[in-house]
Amino acid sequence: MESINDFFQGKTILITGGLGSIGEAIVTELLKLNPAQIRVLDNRETELFYARKKLSHHDHIRFFHGDVREKERLIRAMQGVDIVYHAAALKHVLSSEYDPFEAIKTNVLGTQNVIEAAMFNNVHKVILISTDKAVNPCSVMGTTKLLAERLISSMAYHRGRSETKFGAVRFGNVLDSRGSVLEIWKKQLLNEEPIHLTDPEMTRFFMTIPESVKLIFYATLLAEEGETFIFKMNSVKMQDLAEVFLEFNHKDASHHTIIGKATGERMHEKLFFEEENEFILENDNLFVRLPIITQADNYYEKFYEKGFFKSDPQETLFSKHSKILLDKDGIRNMFGSILNEPLD
């Protein structure tokens, strides 16, 4: 934390998609770290209006209306910026299946626009927010996020003389973020409906919003050549999560309806491809997927000096593996404070 405190002091930071759950969490934590300026870029006019009113007492926050699909807007927004967090994305699987090119325009072309605008302005670091759905993707959304990751990692050999450094973080499901299953379930209970469960045996990796911000900041310190950082997460079976959620809300475990998998969904998630294993290092908290261009002198040694070691992560590759799969007691202990929050 001392390194993080020192790192952000006096910096100017831009967050794309800054009014989403992750973007807002980044802003909240940055306010504690004494940056020179925080710039929030989002394409939602009404939300920007209310955010300005809510945070008007912070004179070092600026709110920018803009879209990552427009490179010229990004170039102007990044003038004088030290760090960019690229959180803007179309993240819903089903929406991306219905409108695939819209996902391409935001998640792929938008990421390339961020890269080019950052290099044009000599930004120091760019961190992409990605997802475990980018691993062996079976959905449009996952495929576009994989391409976004690859654009970031390719900067190890495509950035020319630019000194901008790039990295990515690969998340699981962020519990209680906007559009997450927990938000959906809460709304269903408020409407006195049974909660919807896709498949009782489905498993997912989960992390909390504070954990996600911790990973983002950690990656900011470490990113050099387009690495992807992956938090060591636990996973849950969706039926167990649903039953614990219902228990905390004083509902019977049977108060759910099974609706089946949606188009583009899969039963279990992965943290990375098997083919990435030779490029995976780890420490106590996370894995790092090194870019394929790792032949530079002393590249691995830089990470070994920071406490990483060569990984063989077969046991924790799949969300269904018993080593990381939480039982109901584990879910209560790890996520109880979130599951027990009162319904709005």
C-alpha positions in Angstrom: 0.0 0.0 0.0 2.9 2.4 0.6 4.0 1.8 -3.0 0.5 2.5 -4.2 0.2 5.7 -2.1 3.5 7.0 -3.5 2.7 5.9 -7.1 -0.6 7.9 -7.4 0.4 11.1 -5.7 0.4 14.0 -8.1 -0.7 11.9 -11.1 -3.5 12.7 -13.5 -5.7 9.7 -14.2 -8.4 9.1 -16.8 -11.0 6.3 -16.4 -13.0 5.4 -19.4 -16.4 4.0 -18.5 -15.8 5.8 -15.3 -19.5 5.7 -14.1 -19.7 1.9 -14.2 -19.3 -0.1 -11.0 -15.6 -0.7 -11.5 -15.0 2.8 -12.7 -16.8 4.3 -9.7 -14.8 2.0 -7.3 -11.5 3.2 -8.9 -12.5 6.8 -8.5 -13.5 6.2 -4.8 -10.2 4.7 -4.0 -8.2 7.2 -6.0 -9.7 10.0 -3.9 -7.8 8.6 -0.9 -4.5 8.6 -2.7 -3.9 12.3 -3.5 -3.7 12.4 -7.3 -3.4 15.7 -9.0 -6.6 15.1 -11.1 -9.1 12.4 -11.8 -10.9 12.5 -15.2 -14.1 10.4 -15.6 -15.1 9.8 -19.2 -18.5 8.2 -19.9 -21.1 8.4 -22.7 -24.2 8.6 -20.4 -25.3 12.2 -20.1 -27.8 11.8 -17.2 -25.4 9.8 -15.0 -22.6 12.4 -15.7 -25.0 15.1 -14.5 -25.7 13.4 -11.2 -22.1 12.4 -10.7 -21.0 16.1 -11.1 -23.5 17.1 -8.4 -22.6 14.3 -6.1 -18.8 15.0 -6.2 -18.9 18.7 -6.8 -17.0 19.2 -3.5 -13.9 17.5 -5.0 -12.3 20.2 -7.1 -9.8 17.9 -8.7 -12.4 15.6 -10.5 -13.4 16.4 -14.0 -16.3 14.7 -15.9 -16.0 14.3 -19.7 -18.8 13.2 -22.0 -17.3 11.0 -24.7 -17.2 7.6 -26.2 -14.2 5.3 -26.8 -15.4 4.8 -30.3 -14.2 8.4 -31.1 -10.4 8.6 -31.1 -10.3 12.4 -31.5 -12.3 12.7 -28.3 -9.9 10.4 -26.5 -6.9 12.3 -27.7 -8.2 15.5 -26.2 -9.3 13.8 -23.0 -5.8 12.3 -22.5 -3.8 15.5 -22.8 -1.5 15.6 -19.7 -2.7 12.2 -18.4 -0.3 9.8 -16.6 -2.5 6.7 -16.2 -5.5 5.4 -18.1 -7.9 2.8 -16.8 -9.9 1.5 -19.7 -13.1 0.2 -18.2 -15.5 1.2 -20.9 -17.0 -1.9 -22.6 -20.2 -3.7 -23.7 -20.1 -6.4 -21.1 -23.4 -8.2 -21.3 -23.3 -11.6 -23.1 -26.8 -11.6 -24.6 -26.7 -8.0 -25.8 -23.5 -8.6 -27.6 -25.0 -11.7 -29.2 -27.9 -9.6 -30.6 -25.7 -6.7 -31.7 -22.2 -8.2 -32.4 -20.8 -5.3 -34.4 -21.7 -2.9 -31.6 -19.5 -5.0 -29.2 -16.7 -4.9 -31.8 -16.9 -1.1 -32.1 -16.7 -0.6 -28.4 -14.6 -3.5 -27.1 -12.1 -3.9 -30.0 -12.0 -0.7 -32.0 -12.5 1.3 -28.8 -9.5 -0.4 -27.2 -7.4 0.4 -30.2 -8.5 4.0 -30.0 -7.4 4.1 -26.4 -4.0 2.7 -27.2 -3.4 5.1 -30.0 -4.6 8.2 -28.1 -2.4 7.1 -25.1 0.7 6.8 -27.2 0.0 10.1 -29.0 -0.1 11.8 -25.6 2.8 9.9 -24.0 0.6 8.5 -21.3 2.8 6.5 -18.8 0.5 3.5 -18.3 -2.7 2.0 -19.7 -4.6 -0.8 -17.9 -7.4 -2.6 -19.7 -10.2 -4.2 -17.6 -10.9 -7.6 -19.1 -12.9 -10.8 -18.1 -12.5 -14.5 -17.8 -15.0 -14.8 -20.6 -12.1 -13.9 -22.9 -10.7 -17.4 -22.3 -11.7 -19.9 -25.0 -14.6 -17.6 -25.8 -17.9 -19.0 -26.9 -19.7 -15.7 -27.0 -19.3 -12.5 -29.0 -18.6 -10.5 -25.8 -15.8 -12.9 -24.7 -14.3 -12.9 -28.2 -14.2 -9.1 -28.3 -12.5 -8.9 -24.9 -10.0 -11.5 -26.0 -9.1 -9.3 -29.0 -8.9 -6.3 -26.7 -6.4 -8.3 -24.5 -4.4 -9.2 -27.5 -4.2 -5.6 -28.7 -2.8 -4.7 -25.3 -0.2 -7.5 -25.2 0.8 -6.8 -28.8 2.1 -3.4 -27.7 5.2 -5.2 -26.4 6.4 -5.2 -30.0 4.1 -2.7 -31.8 4.6 0.5 -29.8 7.7 1.5 -31.6 9.5 4.3 -29.8 6.6 5.1 -27.5 7.3 4.8 -23.8 3.7 4.1 -22.9 3.4 0.9 -20.9 0.4 -1.4 -21.1 -1.2 -4.1 -19.0 -4.6 -5.8 -18.5 -6.5 -7.4 -15.6 -8.7 -10.4 -16.2 -11.7 -10.5 -13.8 -14.2 -13.1 -12.8 -17.7 -12.0 -12.0 -17.7 -9.0 -9.7 -20.3 -9.6 -7.0 -22.9 -6.8 -6.7 -21.7 -4.8 -9.7 -24.3 -3.3 -12.0 -26.0 -5.9 -14.1 -24.5 -8.7 -12.0 -26.6 -11.7 -10.9 -26.9 -10.3 -7.4 -28.5 -7.0 -8.6 -30.9 -9.0 -10.8 -31.9 -11.3 -7.9 -32.4 -8.3 -5.6 -34.8 -6.7 -8.1 -36.7 -9.9 -8.5 -37.2 -10.3 -4.8 -38.3 -6.6 -4.6 -40.9 -7.5 -7.2 -42.0 -10.5 -5.2 -40.8 -12.9 -7.9 -38.8 -16.0 -7.5 -35.1 -15.5 -8.5 -34.0 -16.8 -11.8 -31.3 -19.5 -11.9 -29.8 -20.5 -15.2 -28.5 -24.0 -14.3 -28.0 -25.4 -10.8 -24.7 -26.9 -11.7 -23.2 -23.8 -13.4 -20.0 -22.5 -11.7 -18.5 -19.0 -11.8 -15.4 -17.3 -10.5 -16.4 -14.4 -8.2 -14.6 -11.5 -6.6 -15.7 -8.4 -4.7 -15.5 -4.9 -5.9 -12.7 -4.0 -3.4 -10.7 -7.1 -4.6 -11.1 -5.9 -8.2 -9.7 -2.5 -7.4 -6.9 -4.0 -5.4 -6.0 -6.1 -8.5 -6.2 -3.1 -10.8 -3.8 -1.0 -8.6 -1.4 -3.9 -8.2 -1.3 -4.4 -12.0 -0.7 -0.7 -12.4 2.5 -1.0 -10.4 3.7 -4.1 -12.2 2.7 -3.7 -15.9 5.5 -3.2 -18.3 5.1 -5.1 -21.6 1.4 -5.9 -22.0 1.0 -8.5 -19.2 -2.4 -9.8 -18.1 -2.9 -10.1 -14.4 -5.5 -12.5 -13.0 -6.6 -12.5 -9.4 -6.6 -15.9 -7.6 -10.3 -16.2 -7.1 -12.7 -18.7 -5.5 -15.6 -20.1 -7.5 -19.1 -21.0 -6.5 -21.8 -23.3 -7.8 -24.7 -21.0 -8.8 -27.3 -23.1 -6.9 -25.3 -22.7 -3.7 -24.9 -19.0 -4.2 -28.7 -18.7 -4.9 -29.6 -20.7 -1.8 -27.3 -18.7 0.5 -28.7 -15.5 -1.0 -32.3 -16.6 -0.3 -31.3 -17.7 3.2 -30.0 -14.2 4.0 -33.2 -12.7 2.6 -35.4 -15.1 4.7 -36.7 -17.0 1.7 -37.1 -20.7 1.2 -34.4 -22.4 -0.9 -37.0 -23.4 -3.4 -37.9 -19.7 -4.2 -36.2 -19.8 -7.6 -37.0 -20.7 -11.2 -34.6 -22.5 -13.5 -34.5 -20.7 -16.8 -31.7 -22.5 -18.6 -28.5 -21.1 -20.2 -28.7 -18.1 -22.5 -27.1 -18.0 -25.9 -23.4 -17.6 -25.5 -23.2 -18.8 -21.9 -21.3 -21.8 -20.8 -21.4 -24.0 -17.8 -17.9 -23.4 -16.4 -15.3 -20.7 -16.8 -11.5 -20.8 -17.1 -8.9 -18.4 -15.8 -6.6 -18.9 -18.9 -6.0 -21.1 -21.9 -4.0 -24.3 -21.4 -1.8 -23.0 -24.2 -0.9 -20.0 -22.0 0.6 -22.2 -19.2 4.2 -21.7 -20.4 3.7 -18.0 -20.1 2.1 -18.0 -16.6 3.9 -16.9 -13.4 2.2 -16.6 -10.0 2.7 -15.3 -6.5 0.5 -15.6 -3.4 -2.3 -13.3 -4.8 -2.4 -13.6 -8.5 -1.3 -15.1 -11.8 0.4 -13.1 -14.5 0.2 -14.1 -18.2 3.3 -12.7 -19.9 3.0 -11.6 -23.5 4.4 -14.0 -26.0 7.3 -11.7 -26.7 9.2 -12.8 -23.6 12.6 -13.4 -25.0 14.1 -10.1 -24.0 17.1 -10.3 -21.7 16.2 -10.5 -18.0 12.4 -10.2 -18.7 11.4 -13.2 -16.5 14.0 -12.2 -13.9 12.3 -8.9 -13.3 9.2 -10.8 -12.2 11.2 -13.4 -10.2 12.7 -10.5 -8.3 9.2 -9.2 -7.4 8.3 -12.6 -5.8 6.7 -14.4 -8.8 7.6 -18.0 -9.7 6.8 -20.4 -12.6 3.3 -21.7 -12.4 1.6 -25.0 -13.3 -2.0 -24.0 -12.5 -3.9 -27.0 -13.8 -5.8 -27.4 -10.5 -7.2 -23.9 -10.5 -7.8 -23.5 -14.2 -11.5 -24.4 -14.1 -14.2 -22.8 -12.0 -15.6 -26.3 -11.3 -12.5 -27.6 -9.6 -13.1 -28.7 -6.0 -9.9 -27.0 -4.7 -11.3 -23.5 -5.2 -15.1 -24.2 -5.3 -16.7 -22.8 -2.1 -19.3 -24.7 -0.2 -22.2 -22.8 1.4 -20.3 -22.1 4.5 -17.5 -20.7 2.4 -19.9 -18.5 0.5 -21.4 -17.2 3.8 -17.9 -16.4 5.2 -16.6 -14.8 2.0 -19.6 -12.9 0.7 -21.9 -12.8 3.7 -21.6 -9.0 4.2 -22.6 -8.4 0.6 -25.4 -10.9 0.5 -26.8 -9.6 3.7 -27.1 -6.0 2.5 -30.7 -4.8 2.7 -32.7 -4.8 -0.5 -33.1 -1.2 -1.9 
